[in-house]
Amino acid sequence: MPIIETPPQQKRRSHRSNEGRIQAECFQWFHNTFPQYRGLLFHVPNENDRADSNPIQGAIRKSLGVWPGVADLLFLHARGGYHGLCIEMKDEHGQQKPAQKVWQAAVEAQNYRYEICRSLEQFKTIINEYLDAKM
């Protein structure tokens, strides 16, 4: 019986891992560039695609205050008339989920700036423009 070899398949990179890589680069740049603001920019662990995700873990996270649609990074520093900056990380193909759009509208109504960021260069621009804004 002949052996049929299947061609090697390229590993598909999940967009979450690509977004995570971009976010890590952004955070590292911010941490090293603005030591005076360390602790004011942070990640909100709100992902629902965790390996340990099950109904019990979901209920626990919900009881702890996990909220759908919350941005990936929050910068708690008032600037330019805003109370703070919320940054949602997306890769080049990523789209906001409906819950993220609802949360964006809610925080913008409370005078927080909200940005979608797709690269380190875009993140640098967002942060620098935000910090350059007058109080």
FENQUIMO-V318750 format. One record per residue. RES is the residue in one small letter. SS is DSSP state (2 for helix, 1 for strand, 0 for the rest). D_LAST is the distance of its C-alpha to the last C-alpha in whole Angstrom. Layout:
res;ss;d_last
RES;SS;D_LAST
RES;SS;D_LAST
This chain:
res;ss;d_last
m;0;76
p;0;74
i;0;70
i;0;68
e;0;65
t;0;61
p;0;59
p;0;56
q;0;53
q;0;50
k;0;47
r;0;45
r;0;41
s;0;39
h;2;36
r;2;35
s;2;36
n;2;34
e;2;31
g;2;31
r;2;32
i;2;29
q;2;27
a;2;28
e;2;28
c;2;24
f;2;24
q;2;26
w;2;24
f;2;20
h;2;22
n;2;24
t;2;21
f;0;18
p;2;20
q;2;17
y;2;16
r;0;20
g;0;20
l;0;17
l;1;18
f;1;22
h;1;24
v;0;26
p;0;29
n;0;30
e;0;33
n;0;36
d;0;38
r;0;39
a;0;43
d;0;43
s;0;42
n;0;44
p;2;44
i;2;44
q;2;41
g;2;40
a;2;40
i;2;39
r;2;36
k;2;35
s;2;36
l;0;34
g;0;31
v;0;31
w;0;30
p;0;30
g;0;28
v;0;25
a;0;23
d;0;24
l;1;21
l;1;18
f;1;15
l;0;14
h;0;10
a;0;7
r;1;5
g;0;5
g;0;6
y;1;8
h;0;10
g;0;12
l;1;14
c;1;17
i;1;20
e;1;23
m;1;26
k;0;28
d;0;31
e;0;32
h;0;34
g;0;32
q;0;32
q;0;30
k;0;32
p;2;32
a;2;30
q;2;27
k;2;27
v;2;27
w;2;25
q;2;22
a;2;23
a;2;22
v;2;19
e;2;17
a;2;19
q;0;17
n;0;13
y;0;14
r;1;14
y;1;17
e;1;19
i;1;22
c;1;23
r;0;27
s;0;26
l;2;25
e;2;24
q;2;22
f;2;20
k;2;19
t;2;18
i;2;16
i;2;15
n;2;14
e;2;12
y;2;10
l;2;9
d;2;9
a;0;6
k;0;4
m;0;0
